[in-house]
């Protein structure tokens, strides 16, 4: 499946905007992503294994908050980072 990497996290993916991985669940996919790109999962998931407040995860067009969400090979995962400024 395709995983779309937001610009703020591309320093972890070697500059890649999109990568392909395979996993049965969203949580497993993020672990696979971290195995390939160390440090990325910590930017998405907090110490309590929850999605960080400034991160939104979409599977295709569905906003997903459950890391146990099943994935299919044809799914596309989008990692969205909220931006703030002052």
C-alpha positions, 0 to 999 in steps of 0.5 A: 500500500502507499503511504503519503509522507507529509513535508515535516516528516520527510527528513525521516524518509530520506525526502520521499513523499510516498513510500510503499509498505505492507501491514495488516493494521494501521499500528503494524504499518506505523511499526514497519514505517519506523523499522524502515525510517527510525524515529518516524513513529515517535513523531506520529505516536506518543508514549501512551501509544496514542496518535499525537494531537497534531497528527491526523491519519487517513486511510483512503478518505476516512479519518482513522483514530484506531491503530487496530484499523485493518488495512488492505493492499489497495489502501492508501494511507495519508499522514497529515500534520497540523501546522501552527504559528504565532 
